[in-house]
Amino acid sequence: MSKPTKAEKLIQDKVSREEMAAMKRARENNKETKYFHKEFHKQIARLGK
């Protein structure tokens, strides 16, 4: 296999950074979703009392 050219390497780095940013956003969304569900269930439990 040939070594990637400089342009290909730059493209790969850019894609990697974009993927890492997307994964970071996904993790943040997951944390927010978990927090929302936790608070939602607390409120539902309070309504039942």
mmCIF file of the N, C-alpha and C atoms, coordinates in Angstrom:
data_MODEL
# 
_entry.id   MODEL 
# 
loop_
_atom_site.group_PDB 
_atom_site.id 
_atom_site.type_symbol 
_atom_site.label_atom_id 
_atom_site.label_alt_id 
_atom_site.label_comp_id 
_atom_site.label_asym_id 
_atom_site.label_entity_id 
_atom_site.label_seq_id 
_atom_site.pdbx_PDB_ins_code 
_atom_site.Cartn_x 
_atom_site.Cartn_y 
_atom_site.Cartn_z 
_atom_site.occupancy 
_atom_site.B_iso_or_equiv 
_atom_site.pdbx_formal_charge 
_atom_site.auth_seq_id 
_atom_site.auth_comp_id 
_atom_site.auth_asym_id 
_atom_site.auth_atom_id 
_atom_site.pdbx_PDB_model_num 
ATOM 1   N N  . MET A 1 1  ? 0.844   -1.189 0.000  1.00 0.00 ? 1  MET A N  1 
ATOM 2   C CA . MET A 1 1  ? 0.000   0.000  0.000  1.00 0.00 ? 1  MET A CA 1 
ATOM 3   C C  . MET A 1 1  ? 0.884   1.245  0.000  1.00 0.00 ? 1  MET A C  1 
ATOM 4   N N  . SER A 1 2  ? 0.460   2.251  -0.720 1.00 0.00 ? 2  SER A N  1 
ATOM 5   C CA . SER A 1 2  ? 1.242   3.481  -0.774 1.00 0.00 ? 2  SER A CA 1 
ATOM 6   C C  . SER A 1 2  ? 0.897   4.380  0.412  1.00 0.00 ? 2  SER A C  1 
ATOM 7   N N  . LYS A 1 3  ? 1.842   5.230  0.734  1.00 0.00 ? 3  LYS A N  1 
ATOM 8   C CA . LYS A 1 3  ? 1.611   6.177  1.820  1.00 0.00 ? 3  LYS A CA 1 
ATOM 9   C C  . LYS A 1 3  ? 0.629   7.240  1.337  1.00 0.00 ? 3  LYS A C  1 
ATOM 10  N N  . PRO A 1 4  ? -0.217  7.737  2.223  1.00 0.00 ? 4  PRO A N  1 
ATOM 11  C CA . PRO A 1 4  ? -1.150  8.789  1.806  1.00 0.00 ? 4  PRO A CA 1 
ATOM 12  C C  . PRO A 1 4  ? -0.388  10.070 1.465  1.00 0.00 ? 4  PRO A C  1 
ATOM 13  N N  . THR A 1 5  ? -0.891  10.777 0.490  1.00 0.00 ? 5  THR A N  1 
ATOM 14  C CA . THR A 1 5  ? -0.272  12.047 0.114  1.00 0.00 ? 5  THR A CA 1 
ATOM 15  C C  . THR A 1 5  ? -0.573  13.082 1.192  1.00 0.00 ? 5  THR A C  1 
ATOM 16  N N  . LYS A 1 6  ? 0.096   14.214 1.094  1.00 0.00 ? 6  LYS A N  1 
ATOM 17  C CA . LYS A 1 6  ? -0.102  15.276 2.081  1.00 0.00 ? 6  LYS A CA 1 
ATOM 18  C C  . LYS A 1 6  ? -1.566  15.740 2.088  1.00 0.00 ? 6  LYS A C  1 
ATOM 19  N N  . ALA A 1 7  ? -2.148  15.879 0.910  1.00 0.00 ? 7  ALA A N  1 
ATOM 20  C CA . ALA A 1 7  ? -3.549  16.316 0.811  1.00 0.00 ? 7  ALA A CA 1 
ATOM 21  C C  . ALA A 1 7  ? -4.482  15.282 1.443  1.00 0.00 ? 7  ALA A C  1 
ATOM 22  N N  . GLU A 1 8  ? -4.228  14.002 1.167  1.00 0.00 ? 8  GLU A N  1 
ATOM 23  C CA . GLU A 1 8  ? -5.060  12.947 1.757  1.00 0.00 ? 8  GLU A CA 1 
ATOM 24  C C  . GLU A 1 8  ? -4.941  12.955 3.275  1.00 0.00 ? 8  GLU A C  1 
ATOM 25  N N  . LYS A 1 9  ? -3.726  13.170 3.776  1.00 0.00 ? 9  LYS A N  1 
ATOM 26  C CA . LYS A 1 9  ? -3.500  13.205 5.221  1.00 0.00 ? 9  LYS A CA 1 
ATOM 27  C C  . LYS A 1 9  ? -4.276  14.362 5.851  1.00 0.00 ? 9  LYS A C  1 
ATOM 28  N N  . LEU A 1 10 ? -4.245  15.533 5.209  1.00 0.00 ? 10 LEU A N  1 
ATOM 29  C CA . LEU A 1 10 ? -4.993  16.684 5.723  1.00 0.00 ? 10 LEU A CA 1 
ATOM 30  C C  . LEU A 1 10 ? -6.491  16.409 5.748  1.00 0.00 ? 10 LEU A C  1 
ATOM 31  N N  . ILE A 1 11 ? -6.984  15.759 4.705  1.00 0.00 ? 11 ILE A N  1 
ATOM 32  C CA . ILE A 1 11 ? -8.410  15.415 4.645  1.00 0.00 ? 11 ILE A CA 1 
ATOM 33  C C  . ILE A 1 11 ? -8.756  14.439 5.769  1.00 0.00 ? 11 ILE A C  1 
ATOM 34  N N  . GLN A 1 12 ? -7.916  13.427 5.980  1.00 0.00 ? 12 GLN A N  1 
ATOM 35  C CA . GLN A 1 12 ? -8.157  12.453 7.045  1.00 0.00 ? 12 GLN A CA 1 
ATOM 36  C C  . GLN A 1 12 ? -8.162  13.134 8.407  1.00 0.00 ? 12 GLN A C  1 
ATOM 37  N N  . ASP A 1 13 ? -7.211  14.054 8.638  1.00 0.00 ? 13 ASP A N  1 
ATOM 38  C CA . ASP A 1 13 ? -7.164  14.775 9.909  1.00 0.00 ? 13 ASP A CA 1 
ATOM 39  C C  . ASP A 1 13 ? -8.422  15.603 10.112 1.00 0.00 ? 13 ASP A C  1 
ATOM 40  N N  . LYS A 1 14 ? -8.883  16.260 9.035  1.00 0.00 ? 14 LYS A N  1 
ATOM 41  C CA . LYS A 1 14 ? -10.087 17.092 9.129  1.00 0.00 ? 14 LYS A CA 1 
ATOM 42  C C  . LYS A 1 14 ? -11.304 16.230 9.449  1.00 0.00 ? 14 LYS A C  1 
ATOM 43  N N  . VAL A 1 15 ? -11.414 15.100 8.779  1.00 0.00 ? 15 VAL A N  1 
ATOM 44  C CA . VAL A 1 15 ? -12.537 14.194 9.033  1.00 0.00 ? 15 VAL A CA 1 
ATOM 45  C C  . VAL A 1 15 ? -12.474 13.682 10.466 1.00 0.00 ? 15 VAL A C  1 
ATOM 46  N N  . SER A 1 16 ? -11.275 13.333 10.914 1.00 0.00 ? 16 SER A N  1 
ATOM 47  C CA . SER A 1 16 ? -11.121 12.836 12.282 1.00 0.00 ? 16 SER A CA 1 
ATOM 48  C C  . SER A 1 16 ? -11.570 13.888 13.287 1.00 0.00 ? 16 SER A C  1 
ATOM 49  N N  . ARG A 1 17 ? -11.171 15.142 13.064 1.00 0.00 ? 17 ARG A N  1 
ATOM 50  C CA . ARG A 1 17 ? -11.579 16.216 13.976 1.00 0.00 ? 17 ARG A CA 1 
ATOM 51  C C  . ARG A 1 17 ? -13.087 16.394 13.959 1.00 0.00 ? 17 ARG A C  1 
ATOM 52  N N  . GLU A 1 18 ? -13.684 16.321 12.767 1.00 0.00 ? 18 GLU A N  1 
ATOM 53  C CA . GLU A 1 18 ? -15.139 16.460 12.661 1.00 0.00 ? 18 GLU A CA 1 
ATOM 54  C C  . GLU A 1 18 ? -15.840 15.304 13.363 1.00 0.00 ? 18 GLU A C  1 
ATOM 55  N N  . GLU A 1 19 ? -15.306 14.088 13.189 1.00 0.00 ? 19 GLU A N  1 
ATOM 56  C CA . GLU A 1 19 ? -15.892 12.925 13.857 1.00 0.00 ? 19 GLU A CA 1 
ATOM 57  C C  . GLU A 1 19 ? -15.773 13.057 15.367 1.00 0.00 ? 19 GLU A C  1 
ATOM 58  N N  . MET A 1 20 ? -14.618 13.527 15.837 1.00 0.00 ? 20 MET A N  1 
ATOM 59  C CA . MET A 1 20 ? -14.429 13.699 17.276 1.00 0.00 ? 20 MET A CA 1 
ATOM 60  C C  . MET A 1 20 ? -15.397 14.744 17.824 1.00 0.00 ? 20 MET A C  1 
ATOM 61  N N  . ALA A 1 21 ? -15.601 15.826 17.080 1.00 0.00 ? 21 ALA A N  1 
ATOM 62  C CA . ALA A 1 21 ? -16.542 16.859 17.505 1.00 0.00 ? 21 ALA A CA 1 
ATOM 63  C C  . ALA A 1 21 ? -17.963 16.300 17.541 1.00 0.00 ? 21 ALA A C  1 
ATOM 64  N N  . ALA A 1 22 ? -18.310 15.500 16.545 1.00 0.00 ? 22 ALA A N  1 
ATOM 65  C CA . ALA A 1 22 ? -19.645 14.893 16.510 1.00 0.00 ? 22 ALA A CA 1 
ATOM 66  C C  . ALA A 1 22 ? -19.837 13.937 17.684 1.00 0.00 ? 22 ALA A C  1 
ATOM 67  N N  . MET A 1 23 ? -18.800 13.174 18.010 1.00 0.00 ? 23 MET A N  1 
ATOM 68  C CA . MET A 1 23 ? -18.888 12.255 19.145 1.00 0.00 ? 23 MET A CA 1 
ATOM 69  C C  . MET A 1 23 ? -19.025 13.029 20.451 1.00 0.00 ? 23 MET A C  1 
ATOM 70  N N  . LYS A 1 24 ? -18.318 14.154 20.562 1.00 0.00 ? 24 LYS A N  1 
ATOM 71  C CA . LYS A 1 24 ? -18.417 14.982 21.765 1.00 0.00 ? 24 LYS A CA 1 
ATOM 72  C C  . LYS A 1 24 ? -19.840 15.515 21.918 1.00 0.00 ? 24 LYS A C  1 
ATOM 73  N N  . ARG A 1 25 ? -20.416 16.011 20.803 1.00 0.00 ? 25 ARG A N  1 
ATOM 74  C CA . ARG A 1 25 ? -21.794 16.504 20.849 1.00 0.00 ? 25 ARG A CA 1 
ATOM 75  C C  . ARG A 1 25 ? -22.753 15.382 21.242 1.00 0.00 ? 25 ARG A C  1 
ATOM 76  N N  . ALA A 1 26 ? -22.522 14.189 20.723 1.00 0.00 ? 26 ALA A N  1 
ATOM 77  C CA . ALA A 1 26 ? -23.389 13.054 21.040 1.00 0.00 ? 26 ALA A CA 1 
ATOM 78  C C  . ALA A 1 26 ? -23.304 12.716 22.525 1.00 0.00 ? 26 ALA A C  1 
ATOM 79  N N  . ARG A 1 27 ? -22.099 12.760 23.084 1.00 0.00 ? 27 ARG A N  1 
ATOM 80  C CA . ARG A 1 27 ? -21.942 12.482 24.517 1.00 0.00 ? 27 ARG A CA 1 
ATOM 81  C C  . ARG A 1 27 ? -22.656 13.531 25.352 1.00 0.00 ? 27 ARG A C  1 
ATOM 82  N N  . GLU A 1 28 ? -22.529 14.799 24.965 1.00 0.00 ? 28 GLU A N  1 
ATOM 83  C CA . GLU A 1 28 ? -23.213 15.873 25.691 1.00 0.00 ? 28 GLU A CA 1 
ATOM 84  C C  . GLU A 1 28 ? -24.725 15.686 25.611 1.00 0.00 ? 28 GLU A C  1 
ATOM 85  N N  . ASN A 1 29 ? -25.234 15.367 24.432 1.00 0.00 ? 29 ASN A N  1 
ATOM 86  C CA . ASN A 1 29 ? -26.672 15.138 24.268 1.00 0.00 ? 29 ASN A CA 1 
ATOM 87  C C  . ASN A 1 29 ? -27.121 13.970 25.127 1.00 0.00 ? 29 ASN A C  1 
ATOM 88  N N  . ASN A 1 30 ? -26.294 12.921 25.202 1.00 0.00 ? 30 ASN A N  1 
ATOM 89  C CA . ASN A 1 30 ? -26.631 11.754 25.996 1.00 0.00 ? 30 ASN A CA 1 
ATOM 90  C C  . ASN A 1 30 ? -26.720 12.135 27.475 1.00 0.00 ? 30 ASN A C  1 
ATOM 91  N N  . LYS A 1 31 ? -25.781 12.959 27.953 1.00 0.00 ? 31 LYS A N  1 
ATOM 92  C CA . LYS A 1 31 ? -25.809 13.403 29.351 1.00 0.00 ? 31 LYS A CA 1 
ATOM 93  C C  . LYS A 1 31 ? -27.073 14.204 29.621 1.00 0.00 ? 31 LYS A C  1 
ATOM 94  N N  . GLU A 1 32 ? -27.401 15.121 28.702 1.00 0.00 ? 32 GLU A N  1 
ATOM 95  C CA . GLU A 1 32 ? -28.603 15.938 28.869 1.00 0.00 ? 32 GLU A CA 1 
ATOM 96  C C  . GLU A 1 32 ? -29.855 15.071 28.866 1.00 0.00 ? 32 GLU A C  1 
ATOM 97  N N  . THR A 1 33 ? -29.897 14.079 28.000 1.00 0.00 ? 33 THR A N  1 
ATOM 98  C CA . THR A 1 33 ? -31.049 13.189 27.918 1.00 0.00 ? 33 THR A CA 1 
ATOM 99  C C  . THR A 1 33 ? -31.201 12.386 29.203 1.00 0.00 ? 33 THR A C  1 
ATOM 100 N N  . LYS A 1 34 ? -30.094 11.851 29.711 1.00 0.00 ? 34 LYS A N  1 
ATOM 101 C CA . LYS A 1 34 ? -30.148 11.089 30.961 1.00 0.00 ? 34 LYS A CA 1 
ATOM 102 C C  . LYS A 1 34 ? -30.642 11.967 32.104 1.00 0.00 ? 34 LYS A C  1 
ATOM 103 N N  . TYR A 1 35 ? -30.139 13.210 32.169 1.00 0.00 ? 35 TYR A N  1 
ATOM 104 C CA . TYR A 1 35 ? -30.565 14.132 33.217 1.00 0.00 ? 35 TYR A CA 1 
ATOM 105 C C  . TYR A 1 35 ? -32.053 14.427 33.087 1.00 0.00 ? 35 TYR A C  1 
ATOM 106 N N  . PHE A 1 36 ? -32.513 14.667 31.862 1.00 0.00 ? 36 PHE A N  1 
ATOM 107 C CA . PHE A 1 36 ? -33.925 14.947 31.633 1.00 0.00 ? 36 PHE A CA 1 
ATOM 108 C C  . PHE A 1 36 ? -34.788 13.780 32.117 1.00 0.00 ? 36 PHE A C  1 
ATOM 109 N N  . HIS A 1 37 ? -34.406 12.547 31.746 1.00 0.00 ? 37 HIS A N  1 
ATOM 110 C CA . HIS A 1 37 ? -35.190 11.377 32.153 1.00 0.00 ? 37 HIS A CA 1 
ATOM 111 C C  . HIS A 1 37 ? -35.218 11.244 33.668 1.00 0.00 ? 37 HIS A C  1 
ATOM 112 N N  . LYS A 1 38 ? -34.091 11.488 34.302 1.00 0.00 ? 38 LYS A N  1 
ATOM 113 C CA . LYS A 1 38 ? -34.007 11.395 35.761 1.00 0.00 ? 38 LYS A CA 1 
ATOM 114 C C  . LYS A 1 38 ? -34.960 12.401 36.409 1.00 0.00 ? 38 LYS A C  1 
ATOM 115 N N  . GLU A 1 39 ? -34.893 13.655 35.968 1.00 0.00 ? 39 GLU A N  1 
ATOM 116 C CA . GLU A 1 39 ? -35.759 14.693 36.521 1.00 0.00 ? 39 GLU A CA 1 
ATOM 117 C C  . GLU A 1 39 ? -37.225 14.427 36.188 1.00 0.00 ? 39 GLU A C  1 
ATOM 118 N N  . PHE A 1 40 ? -37.490 13.950 34.984 1.00 0.00 ? 40 PHE A N  1 
ATOM 119 C CA . PHE A 1 40 ? -38.851 13.645 34.563 1.00 0.00 ? 40 PHE A CA 1 
ATOM 120 C C  . PHE A 1 40 ? -39.463 12.582 35.482 1.00 0.00 ? 40 PHE A C  1 
ATOM 121 N N  . HIS A 1 41 ? -38.703 11.530 35.755 1.00 0.00 ? 41 HIS A N  1 
ATOM 122 C CA . HIS A 1 41 ? -39.219 10.463 36.611 1.00 0.00 ? 41 HIS A CA 1 
ATOM 123 C C  . HIS A 1 41 ? -39.412 10.946 38.043 1.00 0.00 ? 41 HIS A C  1 
ATOM 124 N N  . LYS A 1 42 ? -38.556 11.855 38.503 1.00 0.00 ? 42 LYS A N  1 
ATOM 125 C CA . LYS A 1 42 ? -38.742 12.427 39.841 1.00 0.00 ? 42 LYS A CA 1 
ATOM 126 C C  . LYS A 1 42 ? -40.054 13.200 39.897 1.00 0.00 ? 42 LYS A C  1 
ATOM 127 N N  . GLN A 1 43 ? -40.319 13.995 38.861 1.00 0.00 ? 43 GLN A N  1 
ATOM 128 C CA . GLN A 1 43 ? -41.548 14.786 38.837 1.00 0.00 ? 43 GLN A CA 1 
ATOM 129 C C  . GLN A 1 43 ? -42.780 13.894 38.752 1.00 0.00 ? 43 GLN A C  1 
ATOM 130 N N  . ILE A 1 44 ? -42.714 12.845 37.972 1.00 0.00 ? 44 ILE A N  1 
ATOM 131 C CA . ILE A 1 44 ? -43.837 11.903 37.873 1.00 0.00 ? 44 ILE A CA 1 
ATOM 132 C C  . ILE A 1 44 ? -44.088 11.253 39.233 1.00 0.00 ? 44 ILE A C  1 
ATOM 133 N N  . ALA A 1 45 ? -43.010 10.896 39.923 1.00 0.00 ? 45 ALA A N  1 
ATOM 134 C CA . ALA A 1 45 ? -43.156 10.284 41.244 1.00 0.00 ? 45 ALA A CA 1 
ATOM 135 C C  . ALA A 1 45 ? -43.816 11.264 42.212 1.00 0.00 ? 45 ALA A C  1 
ATOM 136 N N  . ARG A 1 46 ? -43.466 12.543 42.127 1.00 0.00 ? 46 ARG A N  1 
ATOM 137 C CA . ARG A 1 46 ? -44.071 13.556 42.999 1.00 0.00 ? 46 ARG A CA 1 
ATOM 138 C C  . ARG A 1 46 ? -45.556 13.723 42.697 1.00 0.00 ? 46 ARG A C  1 
ATOM 139 N N  . LEU A 1 47 ? -45.934 13.615 41.437 1.00 0.00 ? 47 LEU A N  1 
ATOM 140 C CA . LEU A 1 47 ? -47.342 13.755 41.073 1.00 0.00 ? 47 LEU A CA 1 
ATOM 141 C C  . LEU A 1 47 ? -48.171 12.616 41.656 1.00 0.00 ? 47 LEU A C  1 
ATOM 142 N N  . GLY A 1 48 ? -47.569 11.446 41.757 1.00 0.00 ? 48 GLY A N  1 
ATOM 143 C CA . GLY A 1 48 ? -48.283 10.281 42.255 1.00 0.00 ? 48 GLY A CA 1 
ATOM 144 C C  . GLY A 1 48 ? -48.526 10.312 43.750 1.00 0.00 ? 48 GLY A C  1 
ATOM 145 N N  . LYS A 1 49 ? -47.850 11.205 44.455 1.00 0.00 ? 49 LYS A N  1 
ATOM 146 C CA . LYS A 1 49 ? -48.004 11.249 45.925 1.00 0.00 ? 49 LYS A CA 1 
ATOM 147 C C  . LYS A 1 49 ? -49.195 12.051 46.341 1.00 0.00 ? 49 LYS A C  1 
# 
